[in-house]
Amino acid sequence: KKISFTGSLEVGQIITEHCGMKRVTMELGSNSAVIVFKDAPLDIVAKKVRKGGYTLAGQVCISIQRVYVEQDAADEFLRELSLEVGKIVHGDPLLDGTEMGPMIDESALCKAEQFCKDAREHKGILILGGKRKNTIFLPTIFHNVAEDALLIQEEAFAPIVAVNTFKTVEEAITKVNSTKYGLQAGIFTRDITKAMQCAQAIDAGGVLVNESPTFRVDNMPYGGTKGSGLGREGPDFAIKEMTEEKLIIFDQL
C-alpha cells in the first residue's frame, strides 16, 4: 500500500514509474545552497558553512554545496571560510580529534575528482583542496564556478563547496532555484525583510534563516520539492504519510 524510499533521484524515478497506485514518500538527492548577505557576521557564517559543508566528508543529502555571497563581501568571506576549512583535521575517523574521514568507496572519490575537473573547466578558481589523499578527499573550495558546471547543477556528495557571488536579492534567489533539486536551503542576514523575501521564493522543502541547511530535528517536516522528493519524513509526518484516513458515520434509527 505504501513505498518509502531514500536514495538517488534516478532510482526514485524508476520506483515511481513502477509503483502504480501506491502512495510514495521519496527523500532523494540535493544540492543545498546558502545565501550570505553582507550584513551577516561572516566569521560566524564561515564556521556554520564549515560544519554544514564538510561534516561526514560532505556525504550528507543536505550538505552545503553552493554558497552565494553578496559581491561586496565575497573576498572577506572567502578569507574567513578558507581559514576555517583549512583547520579541518582529516584522517582515521576512529582516532580522537579527527573531524573528517574518508569517502565511502573508490567510485565516490572518482566522482569528486570529476566534479573538480569539471569545475576548473567551467572557470572555477580552486581556493583549497581539489585532490585526494589515499581514501580522503581533501576539503575543497572553489570560487566563481560557472552556473552550468556539475558542481552547481548536480549532487557531488563530497567535501566540495562552490562560493559564487550575487548583486541583488532576485539574482540570489534565481541562482539557488536553478537546479533540479530542492531539499533544504539557508539564508544568513540580519534583515528580516530580505530573509522573508528569500524564504518565500526559494523552491525547497525547508529554508533555514541564520542556520545551515544541514540542521535537522525529528519534529521537523523533512522532505523536498522538485527532484529532491515527495512527501515528508519525521516521526509525526511519516506516520501521517503512512496512514489511510477512514470516515465512519453513525446516525440514529
TAGI-V383051 format. One record per backbone hydrogen bond with DSSP energy under -1.0 kcal/mol. CO is the residue of the C=O (numbers start at 0). NH is the residue of the N-H. If there is no record, write none. Layout:
co,nh
CO,NH
CO,NH
This chain:
co,nh
0,22
2,24
4,26
7,11
8,12
9,13
10,14
11,15
12,16
18,21
22,2
24,4
25,229
26,6
31,64
31,65
32,185
33,67
34,187
35,69
36,39
39,41
40,44
41,45
42,46
43,47
44,48
45,49
46,50
47,51
48,52
49,53
50,54
51,63
53,56
54,57
55,58
57,59
59,62
64,161
65,33
66,163
67,35
68,165
69,72
70,73
72,76
73,77
74,78
75,79
76,80
77,81
78,82
79,83
80,84
81,85
83,86
84,87
88,98
88,99
91,94
94,97
99,90
104,108
105,109
106,110
107,111
108,112
109,113
110,114
111,115
112,116
113,117
114,118
115,119
116,120
117,121
118,123
119,122
121,145
124,142
127,140
130,137
132,135
134,102
135,132
139,160
140,126
140,127
141,162
142,124
145,148
148,152
149,153
157,159
158,139
160,141
161,66
162,143
163,68
165,70
167,171
168,172
169,173
170,174
171,175
172,176
174,177
179,226
181,204
181,224
182,205
184,207
185,34
186,209
187,36
190,194
191,195
192,196
193,197
194,198
195,199
196,200
197,201
201,203
205,184
207,186
211,214
216,219
221,232
224,227
225,228
227,27
229,25
232,221
233,237
234,238
235,239
236,240
237,241
239,242
